Amino acid sequence: MPRLRINRSVLNDYMAAEGIRSRNALAKRMGVNSATVYRVLSGSQAPGERFYLGLKTAFPGRSMDDLLVKQ
C-alpha cells in the first residue's frame, strides 16, 4: 500500500490563505500535538487518521487530493 505524504507547497498555500502562520498554530487548528505536525512534515512519521481529520478541520472546503501525495 502506498504511503502518503503532505505536499508542503500546497500546505503552505493553504496555511497562508487561512492566516495560519506557524506549525504550532496549524497543530492547534488541527487539534493535534505540534510534535506530530513536525514529525509528519519532516517525513519521520506517516500521517494517520486523526492527522487527516485535523487537516479537514483546519482547511474546510479545500481539496485534500491536492494536499496528499502518494510516495
C-alpha positions as CSV (number, residue, x, y, z in Angstrom):
1,M,0.0,0.0,0.0
2,P,1.5,3.4,-0.9
3,R,2.4,5.7,1.9
4,L,1.0,9.3,1.8
5,R,2.9,12.4,2.5
6,I,2.0,16.1,2.6
7,N,2.6,18.3,-0.4
8,R,4.5,21.1,1.5
9,S,3.9,23.7,-1.2
10,V,0.2,23.2,-1.2
11,L,0.2,23.1,2.6
12,N,2.0,26.5,2.7
13,D,-0.6,28.0,0.3
14,Y,-3.5,26.6,2.4
15,M,-1.9,28.0,5.6
16,A,-1.4,31.4,4.1
17,A,-5.0,31.5,2.8
18,E,-6.3,30.6,6.3
19,G,-4.0,33.0,8.1
20,I,-2.1,30.2,9.8
21,R,1.4,31.5,10.4
22,S,3.2,28.6,12.2
23,R,3.3,24.9,12.7
24,N,2.1,25.4,16.3
25,A,-0.9,27.4,15.0
26,L,-1.6,24.7,12.5
27,A,-1.4,22.0,15.2
28,K,-3.8,24.0,17.4
29,R,-6.3,24.4,14.5
30,M,-6.0,20.7,13.7
31,G,-6.4,19.6,17.3
32,V,-3.1,17.6,17.3
33,N,0.2,17.9,19.1
34,S,2.7,20.3,17.5
35,A,5.3,17.5,17.7
36,T,3.0,15.3,15.5
37,V,2.9,18.1,12.9
38,Y,6.7,18.4,12.9
39,R,7.2,14.6,12.6
40,V,4.7,14.2,9.7
41,L,6.1,17.2,7.8
42,S,9.7,16.0,8.3
43,G,8.7,12.6,7.0
44,S,9.7,10.7,10.1
45,Q,6.0,9.7,10.8
46,A,3.2,8.9,8.3
47,P,0.1,10.9,8.7
48,G,-2.7,8.9,10.5
49,E,-6.4,9.2,10.5
50,R,-6.5,11.9,13.3
51,F,-4.0,13.9,11.3
52,Y,-6.1,13.7,8.1
53,L,-9.2,14.7,10.1
54,G,-7.3,17.6,11.5
55,L,-6.4,18.8,8.0
56,K,-10.0,18.7,7.0
57,T,-10.8,20.8,10.1
58,A,-8.0,23.3,9.5
59,F,-8.8,23.7,5.8
60,P,-12.6,23.4,5.3
61,G,-13.7,23.3,1.7
62,R,-10.1,22.7,0.4
63,S,-9.1,19.7,-1.6
64,M,-7.3,17.0,0.3
65,D,-6.4,15.4,-3.0
66,D,-4.0,18.3,-3.8
67,L,-2.6,18.2,-0.3
68,L,-1.8,14.5,-0.1
69,V,0.7,12.9,-2.4
70,K,1.4,9.1,-2.8
71,Q,5.0,8.3,-2.0
